Amino acid sequence: MAKRLVTKALRRNGCYEVSDDGRHEKWQCSCGKRLTAVPRHAEISVGVVRGIQRDMECLPEGWLQ
């Protein structure tokens, strides 16, 4: 999946970027309880996307579609 689609979906659901250091960007959900790391690759593998979805479980069902 393209990274830009993942970040676009995160923004659309109220998430914001916390840190821009290193190999990953840190994103936090709007409730402030969940944090996830998004790699800087142009394409993100299916397993990593699943991990991001698991980390952001407070977002509504189907938020990444």
CHARMM-style PDB file with segment names, atoms N, HN, CA, C and O in Angstrom:
ATOM      1  N   MET     1       0.852  -1.175   0.000  1.00  0.00      PROA
ATOM      2  CA  MET     1       0.000   0.000   0.000  1.00  0.00      PROA
ATOM      3  C   MET     1       0.899   1.240   0.000  1.00  0.00      PROA
ATOM      4  O   MET     1       1.965   1.235   0.616  1.00  0.00      PROA
ATOM      5  N   ALA     2       0.479   2.277  -0.676  1.00  0.00      PROA
ATOM      6  HN  ALA     2      -0.387   2.281  -1.177  1.00  0.00      PROA
ATOM      7  CA  ALA     2       1.261   3.503  -0.748  1.00  0.00      PROA
ATOM      8  C   ALA     2       1.225   4.243   0.588  1.00  0.00      PROA
ATOM      9  O   ALA     2       0.174   4.349   1.220  1.00  0.00      PROA
ATOM     10  N   LYS     3       2.362   4.746   1.004  1.00  0.00      PROA
ATOM     11  HN  LYS     3       3.216   4.660   0.491  1.00  0.00      PROA
ATOM     12  CA  LYS     3       2.463   5.457   2.279  1.00  0.00      PROA
ATOM     13  C   LYS     3       1.540   6.665   2.306  1.00  0.00      PROA
ATOM     14  O   LYS     3       0.939   6.967   3.337  1.00  0.00      PROA
ATOM     15  N   ARG     4       1.426   7.358   1.175  1.00  0.00      PROA
ATOM     16  HN  ARG     4       1.914   7.113   0.338  1.00  0.00      PROA
ATOM     17  CA  ARG     4       0.592   8.563   1.138  1.00  0.00      PROA
ATOM     18  C   ARG     4      -0.871   8.230   1.431  1.00  0.00      PROA
ATOM     19  O   ARG     4      -1.581   9.056   2.006  1.00  0.00      PROA
ATOM     20  N   LEU     5      -1.337   7.035   1.047  1.00  0.00      PROA
ATOM     21  HN  LEU     5      -0.761   6.364   0.580  1.00  0.00      PROA
ATOM     22  CA  LEU     5      -2.708   6.624   1.351  1.00  0.00      PROA
ATOM     23  C   LEU     5      -2.895   6.366   2.845  1.00  0.00      PROA
ATOM     24  O   LEU     5      -3.937   6.687   3.416  1.00  0.00      PROA
ATOM     25  N   VAL     6      -1.878   5.785   3.463  1.00  0.00      PROA
ATOM     26  HN  VAL     6      -1.031   5.525   2.999  1.00  0.00      PROA
ATOM     27  CA  VAL     6      -1.944   5.517   4.903  1.00  0.00      PROA
ATOM     28  C   VAL     6      -1.962   6.832   5.678  1.00  0.00      PROA
ATOM     29  O   VAL     6      -2.789   7.004   6.574  1.00  0.00      PROA
ATOM     30  N   THR     7      -1.068   7.758   5.351  1.00  0.00      PROA
ATOM     31  HN  THR     7      -0.396   7.618   4.624  1.00  0.00      PROA
ATOM     32  CA  THR     7      -1.024   9.038   6.074  1.00  0.00      PROA
ATOM     33  C   THR     7      -2.279   9.861   5.817  1.00  0.00      PROA
ATOM     34  O   THR     7      -2.752  10.566   6.709  1.00  0.00      PROA
ATOM     35  N   LYS     8      -2.819   9.777   4.612  1.00  0.00      PROA
ATOM     36  HN  LYS     8      -2.434   9.204   3.888  1.00  0.00      PROA
ATOM     37  CA  LYS     8      -4.054  10.494   4.283  1.00  0.00      PROA
ATOM     38  C   LYS     8      -5.216   9.960   5.140  1.00  0.00      PROA
ATOM     39  O   LYS     8      -6.017  10.738   5.657  1.00  0.00      PROA
ATOM     40  N   ALA     9      -5.301   8.632   5.285  1.00  0.00      PROA
ATOM     41  HN  ALA     9      -4.650   7.999   4.864  1.00  0.00      PROA
ATOM     42  CA  ALA     9      -6.352   8.018   6.096  1.00  0.00      PROA
ATOM     43  C   ALA     9      -6.185   8.378   7.570  1.00  0.00      PROA
ATOM     44  O   ALA     9      -7.171   8.610   8.268  1.00  0.00      PROA
ATOM     45  N   LEU    10      -4.942   8.426   8.043  1.00  0.00      PROA
ATOM     46  HN  LEU    10      -4.140   8.238   7.476  1.00  0.00      PROA
ATOM     47  CA  LEU    10      -4.702   8.813   9.434  1.00  0.00      PROA
ATOM     48  C   LEU    10      -5.157  10.248   9.678  1.00  0.00      PROA
ATOM     49  O   LEU    10      -5.838  10.523  10.666  1.00  0.00      PROA
ATOM     50  N   ARG    11      -4.787  11.162   8.787  1.00  0.00      PROA
ATOM     51  HN  ARG    11      -4.234  10.939   7.985  1.00  0.00      PROA
ATOM     52  CA  ARG    11      -5.205  12.571   8.928  1.00  0.00      PROA
ATOM     53  C   ARG    11      -6.721  12.707   8.877  1.00  0.00      PROA
ATOM     54  O   ARG    11      -7.308  13.451   9.663  1.00  0.00      PROA
ATOM     55  N   ARG    12      -7.351  11.991   7.956  1.00  0.00      PROA
ATOM     56  HN  ARG    12      -6.873  11.387   7.318  1.00  0.00      PROA
ATOM     57  CA  ARG    12      -8.805  12.046   7.791  1.00  0.00      PROA
ATOM     58  C   ARG    12      -9.532  11.624   9.079  1.00  0.00      PROA
ATOM     59  O   ARG    12     -10.649  12.070   9.342  1.00  0.00      PROA
ATOM     60  N   ASN    13      -8.898  10.775   9.864  1.00  0.00      PROA
ATOM     61  HN  ASN    13      -7.990  10.412   9.651  1.00  0.00      PROA
ATOM     62  CA  ASN    13      -9.509  10.285  11.104  1.00  0.00      PROA
ATOM     63  C   ASN    13      -9.019  11.017  12.344  1.00  0.00      PROA
ATOM     64  O   ASN    13      -9.204  10.535  13.461  1.00  0.00      PROA
ATOM     65  N   GLY    14      -8.399  12.170  12.161  1.00  0.00      PROA
ATOM     66  HN  GLY    14      -8.248  12.562  11.254  1.00  0.00      PROA
ATOM     67  CA  GLY    14      -8.021  13.009  13.293  1.00  0.00      PROA
ATOM     68  C   GLY    14      -6.661  12.726  13.892  1.00  0.00      PROA
ATOM     69  O   GLY    14      -6.317  13.312  14.919  1.00  0.00      PROA
ATOM     70  N   CYS    15      -5.874  11.851  13.292  1.00  0.00      PROA
ATOM     71  HN  CYS    15      -6.153  11.375  12.458  1.00  0.00      PROA
ATOM     72  CA  CYS    15      -4.537  11.560  13.804  1.00  0.00      PROA
ATOM     73  C   CYS    15      -3.568  12.648  13.355  1.00  0.00      PROA
ATOM     74  O   CYS    15      -3.806  13.338  12.364  1.00  0.00      PROA
ATOM     75  N   TYR    16      -2.498  12.787  14.080  1.00  0.00      PROA
ATOM     76  HN  TYR    16      -2.304  12.227  14.884  1.00  0.00      PROA
ATOM     77  CA  TYR    16      -1.506  13.807  13.753  1.00  0.00      PROA
ATOM     78  C   TYR    16      -0.103  13.259  13.984  1.00  0.00      PROA
ATOM     79  O   TYR    16       0.108  12.346  14.783  1.00  0.00      PROA
ATOM     80  N   GLU    17       0.851  13.846  13.260  1.00  0.00      PROA
ATOM     81  HN  GLU    17       0.680  14.588  12.611  1.00  0.00      PROA
ATOM     82  CA  GLU    17       2.243  13.419  13.331  1.00  0.00      PROA
ATOM     83  C   GLU    17       2.897  14.021  14.572  1.00  0.00      PROA
ATOM     84  O   GLU    17       2.849  15.233  14.782  1.00  0.00      PROA
ATOM     85  N   VAL    18       3.498  13.176  15.379  1.00  0.00      PROA
ATOM     86  HN  VAL    18       3.537  12.191  15.209  1.00  0.00      PROA
ATOM     87  CA  VAL    18       4.126  13.606  16.627  1.00  0.00      PROA
ATOM     88  C   VAL    18       5.616  13.838  16.430  1.00  0.00      PROA
ATOM     89  O   VAL    18       6.157  14.838  16.901  1.00  0.00      PROA
ATOM     90  N   SER    19       6.281  12.922  15.736  1.00  0.00      PROA
ATOM     91  HN  SER    19       5.841  12.110  15.353  1.00  0.00      PROA
ATOM     92  CA  SER    19       7.729  12.978  15.572  1.00  0.00      PROA
ATOM     93  C   SER    19       8.101  12.656  14.133  1.00  0.00      PROA
ATOM     94  O   SER    19       7.459  11.839  13.473  1.00  0.00      PROA
ATOM     95  N   ASP    20       9.146  13.312  13.665  1.00  0.00      PROA
ATOM     96  HN  ASP    20       9.668  13.976  14.200  1.00  0.00      PROA
ATOM     97  CA  ASP    20       9.585  13.142  12.288  1.00  0.00      PROA
ATOM     98  C   ASP    20      11.062  12.740  12.248  1.00  0.00      PROA
ATOM     99  O   ASP    20      11.745  13.003  11.258  1.00  0.00      PROA
ATOM    100  N   ASP    21      11.551  12.118  13.294  1.00  0.00      PROA
ATOM    101  HN  ASP    21      10.996  11.904  14.098  1.00  0.00      PROA
ATOM    102  CA  ASP    21      12.965  11.748  13.396  1.00  0.00      PROA
ATOM    103  C   ASP    21      13.185  10.298  12.997  1.00  0.00      PROA
ATOM    104  O   ASP    21      12.296   9.460  13.146  1.00  0.00      PROA
ATOM    105  N   GLY    22      14.353  10.017  12.500  1.00  0.00      PROA
ATOM    106  HN  GLY    22      15.076  10.698  12.379  1.00  0.00      PROA
ATOM    107  CA  GLY    22      14.753   8.641  12.236  1.00  0.00      PROA
ATOM    108  C   GLY    22      14.113   8.025  11.016  1.00  0.00      PROA
ATOM    109  O   GLY    22      13.737   8.720  10.071  1.00  0.00      PROA
ATOM    110  N   ARG    23      13.993   6.704  11.049  1.00  0.00      PROA
ATOM    111  HN  ARG    23      14.298   6.140  11.816  1.00  0.00      PROA
ATOM    112  CA  ARG    23      13.484   5.949   9.902  1.00  0.00      PROA
ATOM    113  C   ARG    23      11.969   5.878   9.847  1.00  0.00      PROA
ATOM    114  O   ARG    23      11.410   5.456   8.835  1.00  0.00      PROA
ATOM    115  N   HSD    24      11.294   6.281  10.912  1.00  0.00      PROA
ATOM    116  HN  HSD    24      11.748   6.624  11.735  1.00  0.00      PROA
ATOM    117  CA  HSD    24       9.841   6.193  10.977  1.00  0.00      PROA
ATOM    118  C   HSD    24       9.253   7.532  11.409  1.00  0.00      PROA
ATOM    119  O   HSD    24       9.914   8.336  12.065  1.00  0.00      PROA
ATOM    120  N   GLU    25       7.997   7.753  11.027  1.00  0.00      PROA
ATOM    121  HN  GLU    25       7.460   7.099  10.493  1.00  0.00      PROA
ATOM    122  CA  GLU    25       7.229   8.883  11.533  1.00  0.00      PROA
ATOM    123  C   GLU    25       6.332   8.340  12.634  1.00  0.00      PROA
ATOM    124  O   GLU    25       5.767   7.256  12.488  1.00  0.00      PROA
ATOM    125  N   LYS    26       6.194   9.062  13.718  1.00  0.00      PROA
ATOM    126  HN  LYS    26       6.652   9.943  13.836  1.00  0.00      PROA
ATOM    127  CA  LYS    26       5.327   8.649  14.816  1.00  0.00      PROA
ATOM    128  C   LYS    26       3.998   9.400  14.682  1.00  0.00      PROA
ATOM    129  O   LYS    26       3.977  10.626  14.567  1.00  0.00      PROA
ATOM    130  N   TRP    27       2.906   8.661  14.697  1.00  0.00      PROA
ATOM    131  HN  TRP    27       2.923   7.666  14.789  1.00  0.00      PROA
ATOM    132  CA  TRP    27       1.567   9.216  14.566  1.00  0.00      PROA
ATOM    133  C   TRP    27       0.759   8.881  15.813  1.00  0.00      PROA
ATOM    134  O   TRP    27       0.852   7.773  16.341  1.00  0.00      PROA
ATOM    135  N   GLN    28      -0.033   9.844  16.283  1.00  0.00      PROA
ATOM    136  HN  GLN    28      -0.108  10.744  15.854  1.00  0.00      PROA
ATOM    137  CA  GLN    28      -0.871   9.644  17.454  1.00  0.00      PROA
ATOM    138  C   GLN    28      -2.328   9.860  17.071  1.00  0.00      PROA
ATOM    139  O   GLN    28      -2.639  10.718  16.245  1.00  0.00      PROA
ATOM    140  N   CYS    29      -3.216   9.081  17.671  1.00  0.00      PROA
ATOM    141  HN  CYS    29      -2.963   8.384  18.342  1.00  0.00      PROA
ATOM    142  CA  CYS    29      -4.637   9.218  17.360  1.00  0.00      PROA
ATOM    143  C   CYS    29      -5.214  10.431  18.098  1.00  0.00      PROA
ATOM    144  O   CYS    29      -4.586  10.986  18.999  1.00  0.00      PROA
ATOM    145  N   SER    30      -6.394  10.814  17.701  1.00  0.00      PROA
ATOM    146  HN  SER    30      -6.904  10.363  16.969  1.00  0.00      PROA
ATOM    147  CA  SER    30      -7.018  12.014  18.261  1.00  0.00      PROA
ATOM    148  C   SER    30      -7.349  11.869  19.751  1.00  0.00      PROA
ATOM    149  O   SER    30      -7.400  12.870  20.466  1.00  0.00      PROA
ATOM    150  N   CYS    31      -7.570  10.657  20.222  1.00  0.00      PROA
ATOM    151  HN  CYS    31      -7.528   9.844  19.642  1.00  0.00      PROA
ATOM    152  CA  CYS    31      -7.868  10.463  21.645  1.00  0.00      PROA
ATOM    153  C   CYS    31      -6.614  10.577  22.511  1.00  0.00      PROA
ATOM    154  O   CYS    31      -6.705  10.768  23.723  1.00  0.00      PROA
ATOM    155  N   GLY    32      -5.438  10.459  21.879  1.00  0.00      PROA
ATOM    156  HN  GLY    32      -5.364  10.303  20.893  1.00  0.00      PROA
ATOM    157  CA  GLY    32      -4.182  10.602  22.605  1.00  0.00      PROA
ATOM    158  C   GLY    32      -3.699   9.343  23.298  1.00  0.00      PROA
ATOM    159  O   GLY    32      -2.675   9.376  23.982  1.00  0.00      PROA
ATOM    160  N   LYS    33      -4.405   8.238  23.141  1.00  0.00      PROA
ATOM    161  HN  LYS    33      -5.236   8.211  22.586  1.00  0.00      PROA
ATOM    162  CA  LYS    33      -4.034   6.997  23.828  1.00  0.00      PROA
ATOM    163  C   LYS    33      -3.173   6.071  22.983  1.00  0.00      PROA
ATOM    164  O   LYS    33      -2.435   5.251  23.527  1.00  0.00      PROA
ATOM    165  N   ARG    34      -3.256   6.189  21.664  1.00  0.00      PROA
ATOM    166  HN  ARG    34      -3.856   6.855  21.222  1.00  0.00      PROA
ATOM    167  CA  ARG    34      -2.565   5.270  20.761  1.00  0.00      PROA
ATOM    168  C   ARG    34      -1.489   5.982  19.962  1.00  0.00      PROA
ATOM    169  O   ARG    34      -1.649   7.136  19.566  1.00  0.00      PROA
ATOM    170  N   LEU    35      -0.384   5.272  19.729  1.00  0.00      PROA
ATOM    171  HN  LEU    35      -0.254   4.334  20.051  1.00  0.00      PROA
ATOM    172  CA  LEU    35       0.746   5.791  18.968  1.00  0.00      PROA
ATOM    173  C   LEU    35       1.229   4.686  18.037  1.00  0.00      PROA
ATOM    174  O   LEU    35       1.278   3.520  18.428  1.00  0.00      PROA
ATOM    175  N   THR    36       1.586   5.048  16.805  1.00  0.00      PROA
ATOM    176  HN  THR    36       1.546   5.995  16.487  1.00  0.00      PROA
ATOM    177  CA  THR    36       2.092   4.063  15.856  1.00  0.00      PROA
ATOM    178  C   THR    36       3.254   4.650  15.070  1.00  0.00      PROA
ATOM    179  O   THR    36       3.398   5.868  14.970  1.00  0.00      PROA
ATOM    180  N   ALA    37       4.071   3.781  14.520  1.00  0.00      PROA
ATOM    181  HN  ALA    37       3.954   2.791  14.601  1.00  0.00      PROA
ATOM    182  CA  ALA    37       5.211   4.195  13.701  1.00  0.00      PROA
ATOM    183  C   ALA    37       4.916   3.838  12.247  1.00  0.00      PROA
ATOM    184  O   ALA    37       4.536   2.709  11.935  1.00  0.00      PROA
ATOM    185  N   VAL    38       5.098   4.823  11.361  1.00  0.00      PROA
ATOM    186  HN  VAL    38       5.407   5.740  11.614  1.00  0.00      PROA
ATOM    187  CA  VAL    38       4.886   4.613   9.929  1.00  0.00      PROA
ATOM    188  C   VAL    38       6.243   4.751   9.246  1.00  0.00      PROA
ATOM    189  O   VAL    38       6.875   5.802   9.353  1.00  0.00      PROA
ATOM    190  N   PRO    39       6.706   3.718   8.547  1.00  0.00      PROA
ATOM    191  CA  PRO    39       8.019   3.796   7.889  1.00  0.00      PROA
ATOM    192  C   PRO    39       8.012   4.823   6.759  1.00  0.00      PROA
ATOM    193  O   PRO    39       6.954   5.179   6.240  1.00  0.00      PROA
ATOM    194  N   ARG    40       9.179   5.286   6.389  1.00  0.00      PROA
ATOM    195  HN  ARG    40      10.038   4.997   6.811  1.00  0.00      PROA
ATOM    196  CA  ARG    40       9.307   6.313   5.369  1.00  0.00      PROA
ATOM    197  C   ARG    40       9.356   5.761   3.943  1.00  0.00      PROA
ATOM    198  O   ARG    40       9.612   6.524   3.011  1.00  0.00      PROA
ATOM    199  N   HSD    41       9.125   4.493   3.746  1.00  0.00      PROA
ATOM    200  HN  HSD    41       8.916   3.873   4.502  1.00  0.00      PROA
ATOM    201  CA  HSD    41       9.145   3.905   2.416  1.00  0.00      PROA
ATOM    202  C   HSD    41       7.963   4.400   1.588  1.00  0.00      PROA
ATOM    203  O   HSD    41       6.918   4.747   2.139  1.00  0.00      PROA
ATOM    204  N   ALA    42       8.123   4.434   0.274  1.00  0.00      PROA
ATOM    205  HN  ALA    42       8.972   4.152  -0.174  1.00  0.00      PROA
ATOM    206  CA  ALA    42       7.023   4.828  -0.601  1.00  0.00      PROA
ATOM    207  C   ALA    42       5.901   3.787  -0.560  1.00  0.00      PROA
ATOM    208  O   ALA    42       4.721   4.132  -0.617  1.00  0.00      PROA
ATOM    209  N   GLU    43       6.280   2.521  -0.461  1.00  0.00      PROA
ATOM    210  HN  GLU    43       7.239   2.241  -0.415  1.00  0.00      PROA
ATOM    211  CA  GLU    43       5.321   1.421  -0.365  1.00  0.00      PROA
ATOM    212  C   GLU    43       5.477   0.748   0.996  1.00  0.00      PROA
ATOM    213  O   GLU    43       6.593   0.472   1.436  1.00  0.00      PROA
ATOM    214  N   ILE    44       4.366   0.490   1.649  1.00  0.00      PROA
ATOM    215  HN  ILE    44       3.460   0.714   1.291  1.00  0.00      PROA
ATOM    216  CA  ILE    44       4.374  -0.162   2.962  1.00  0.00      PROA
ATOM    217  C   ILE    44       3.796  -1.567   2.788  1.00  0.00      PROA
ATOM    218  O   ILE    44       2.750  -1.742   2.164  1.00  0.00      PROA
ATOM    219  N   SER    45       4.480  -2.558   3.340  1.00  0.00      PROA
ATOM    220  HN  SER    45       5.330  -2.416   3.847  1.00  0.00      PROA
ATOM    221  CA  SER    45       4.047  -3.950   3.176  1.00  0.00      PROA
ATOM    222  C   SER    45       2.742  -4.220   3.929  1.00  0.00      PROA
ATOM    223  O   SER    45       2.361  -3.482   4.838  1.00  0.00      PROA
ATOM    224  N   VAL    46       2.079  -5.288   3.527  1.00  0.00      PROA
ATOM    225  HN  VAL    46       2.388  -5.887   2.789  1.00  0.00      PROA
ATOM    226  CA  VAL    46       0.789  -5.662   4.101  1.00  0.00      PROA
ATOM    227  C   VAL    46       0.897  -5.913   5.601  1.00  0.00      PROA
ATOM    228  O   VAL    46       0.025  -5.502   6.366  1.00  0.00      PROA
ATOM    229  N   GLY    47       1.964  -6.586   6.022  1.00  0.00      PROA
ATOM    230  HN  GLY    47       2.673  -6.920   5.400  1.00  0.00      PROA
ATOM    231  CA  GLY    47       2.146  -6.881   7.441  1.00  0.00      PROA
ATOM    232  C   GLY    47       2.308  -5.628   8.280  1.00  0.00      PROA
ATOM    233  O   GLY    47       1.783  -5.555   9.391  1.00  0.00      PROA
ATOM    234  N   VAL    48       3.025  -4.645   7.765  1.00  0.00      PROA
ATOM    235  HN  VAL    48       3.451  -4.705   6.862  1.00  0.00      PROA
ATOM    236  CA  VAL    48       3.216  -3.379   8.487  1.00  0.00      PROA
ATOM    237  C   VAL    48       1.897  -2.609   8.548  1.00  0.00      PROA
ATOM    238  O   VAL    48       1.588  -1.995   9.569  1.00  0.00      PROA
ATOM    239  N   VAL    49       1.128  -2.636   7.476  1.00  0.00      PROA
ATOM    240  HN  VAL    49       1.379  -3.135   6.646  1.00  0.00      PROA
ATOM    241  CA  VAL    49      -0.186  -1.973   7.466  1.00  0.00      PROA
ATOM    242  C   VAL    49      -1.096  -2.612   8.509  1.00  0.00      PROA
ATOM    243  O   VAL    49      -1.819  -1.910   9.216  1.00  0.00      PROA
ATOM    244  N   ARG    50      -1.064  -3.940   8.608  1.00  0.00      PROA
ATOM    245  HN  ARG    50      -0.477  -4.510   8.033  1.00  0.00      PROA
ATOM    246  CA  ARG    50      -1.853  -4.628   9.645  1.00  0.00      PROA
ATOM    247  C   ARG    50      -1.436  -4.189  11.040  1.00  0.00      PROA
ATOM    248  O   ARG    50      -2.281  -4.006  11.916  1.00  0.00      PROA
ATOM    249  N   GLY    51      -0.122  -4.020  11.246  1.00  0.00      PROA
ATOM    250  HN  GLY    51       0.563  -4.169  10.534  1.00  0.00      PROA
ATOM    251  CA  GLY    51       0.376  -3.554  12.534  1.00  0.00      PROA
ATOM    252  C   GLY    51      -0.096  -2.145  12.854  1.00  0.00      PROA
ATOM    253  O   GLY    51      -0.430  -1.849  14.002  1.00  0.00      PROA
ATOM    254  N   ILE    52      -0.127  -1.278  11.857  1.00  0.00      PROA
ATOM    255  HN  ILE    52       0.144  -1.519  10.925  1.00  0.00      PROA
ATOM    256  CA  ILE    52      -0.624   0.087  12.056  1.00  0.00      PROA
ATOM    257  C   ILE    52      -2.100   0.050  12.426  1.00  0.00      PROA
ATOM    258  O   ILE    52      -2.532   0.771  13.325  1.00  0.00      PROA
ATOM    259  N   GLN    53      -2.875  -0.784  11.741  1.00  0.00      PROA
ATOM    260  HN  GLN    53      -2.523  -1.369  11.011  1.00  0.00      PROA
ATOM    261  CA  GLN    53      -4.294  -0.922  12.069  1.00  0.00      PROA
ATOM    262  C   GLN    53      -4.484  -1.439  13.494  1.00  0.00      PROA
ATOM    263  O   GLN    53      -5.377  -0.983  14.208  1.00  0.00      PROA
ATOM    264  N   ARG    54      -3.657  -2.376  13.902  1.00  0.00      PROA
ATOM    265  HN  ARG    54      -2.931  -2.747  13.322  1.00  0.00      PROA
ATOM    266  CA  ARG    54      -3.738  -2.931  15.252  1.00  0.00      PROA
ATOM    267  C   ARG    54      -3.375  -1.866  16.287  1.00  0.00      PROA
ATOM    268  O   ARG    54      -4.020  -1.767  17.330  1.00  0.00      PROA
ATOM    269  N   ASP    55      -2.341  -1.068  15.997  1.00  0.00      PROA
ATOM    270  HN  ASP    55      -1.816  -1.149  15.150  1.00  0.00      PROA
ATOM    271  CA  ASP    55      -1.938  -0.009  16.914  1.00  0.00      PROA
ATOM    272  C   ASP    55      -3.025   1.045  17.075  1.00  0.00      PROA
ATOM    273  O   ASP    55      -3.204   1.592  18.163  1.00  0.00      PROA
ATOM    274  N   MET    56      -3.750   1.332  16.002  1.00  0.00      PROA
ATOM    275  HN  MET    56      -3.605   0.887  15.118  1.00  0.00      PROA
ATOM    276  CA  MET    56      -4.782   2.368  16.019  1.00  0.00      PROA
ATOM    277  C   MET    56      -6.175   1.765  16.159  1.00  0.00      PROA
ATOM    278  O   MET    56      -7.096   2.152  15.439  1.00  0.00      PROA
ATOM    279  N   GLU    57      -6.330   0.833  17.067  1.00  0.00      PROA
ATOM    280  HN  GLU    57      -5.582   0.519  17.651  1.00  0.00      PROA
ATOM    281  CA  GLU    57      -7.604   0.136  17.234  1.00  0.00      PROA
ATOM    282  C   GLU    57      -8.728   1.040  17.726  1.00  0.00      PROA
ATOM    283  O   GLU    57      -9.892   0.648  17.652  1.00  0.00      PROA
ATOM    284  N   CYS    58      -8.422   2.232  18.223  1.00  0.00      PROA
ATOM    285  HN  CYS    58      -7.476   2.550  18.283  1.00  0.00      PROA
ATOM    286  CA  CYS    58      -9.471   3.143  18.685  1.00  0.00      PROA
ATOM    287  C   CYS    58     -10.180   3.846  17.516  1.00  0.00      PROA
ATOM    288  O   CYS    58     -11.233   4.454  17.711  1.00  0.00      PROA
ATOM    289  N   LEU    59      -9.611   3.766  16.308  1.00  0.00      PROA
ATOM    290  HN  LEU    59      -8.756   3.272  16.150  1.00  0.00      PROA
ATOM    291  CA  LEU    59     -10.241   4.370  15.135  1.00  0.00      PROA
ATOM    292  C   LEU    59     -11.404   3.488  14.684  1.00  0.00      PROA
ATOM    293  O   LEU    59     -11.410   2.291  14.969  1.00  0.00      PROA
ATOM    294  N   PRO    60     -12.392   4.061  13.981  1.00  0.00      PROA
ATOM    295  CA  PRO    60     -13.556   3.274  13.558  1.00  0.00      PROA
ATOM    296  C   PRO    60     -13.182   2.148  12.593  1.00  0.00      PROA
ATOM    297  O   PRO    60     -12.159   2.207  11.910  1.00  0.00      PROA
ATOM    298  N   GLU    61     -14.015   1.148  12.555  1.00  0.00      PROA
ATOM    299  HN  GLU    61     -14.846   1.101  13.109  1.00  0.00      PROA
ATOM    300  CA  GLU    61     -13.822  -0.007  11.669  1.00  0.00      PROA
ATOM    301  C   GLU    61     -13.762   0.444  10.209  1.00  0.00      PROA
ATOM    302  O   GLU    61     -14.592   1.240   9.770  1.00  0.00      PROA
ATOM    303  N   GLY    62     -12.794  -0.059   9.467  1.00  0.00      PROA
ATOM    304  HN  GLY    62     -12.120  -0.706   9.824  1.00  0.00      PROA
ATOM    305  CA  GLY    62     -12.666   0.259   8.062  1.00  0.00      PROA
ATOM    306  C   GLY    62     -12.085   1.633   7.775  1.00  0.00      PROA
ATOM    307  O   GLY    62     -12.310   2.180   6.695  1.00  0.00      PROA
ATOM    308  N   TRP    63     -11.353   2.196   8.703  1.00  0.00      PROA
ATOM    309  HN  TRP    63     -11.170   1.752   9.580  1.00  0.00      PROA
ATOM    310  CA  TRP    63     -10.807   3.553   8.529  1.00  0.00      PROA
ATOM    311  C   TRP    63      -9.747   3.637   7.430  1.00  0.00      PROA
ATOM    312  O   TRP    63      -9.481   4.726   6.920  1.00  0.00      PROA
ATOM    313  N   LEU    64      -9.150   2.534   7.065  1.00  0.00      PROA
ATOM    314  HN  LEU    64      -9.366   1.650   7.480  1.00  0.00      PROA
ATOM    315  CA  LEU    64      -8.054   2.546   6.106  1.00  0.00      PROA
ATOM    316  C   LEU    64      -8.498   2.108   4.702  1.00  0.00      PROA
ATOM    317  O   LEU    64      -7.695   1.551   3.953  1.00  0.00      PROA
ATOM    318  N   GLN    65      -9.732   2.345   4.347  1.00  0.00      PROA
ATOM    319  HN  GLN    65     -10.384   2.797   4.956  1.00  0.00      PROA
ATOM    320  CA  GLN    65     -10.210   1.934   3.029  1.00  0.00      PROA
ATOM    321  C   GLN    65     -10.599   3.100   2.192  1.00  0.00      PROA
ATOM    322  OT1 GLN    65     -11.025   2.927   1.050  1.00  0.00      PROA
TER     323      GLN     65
END
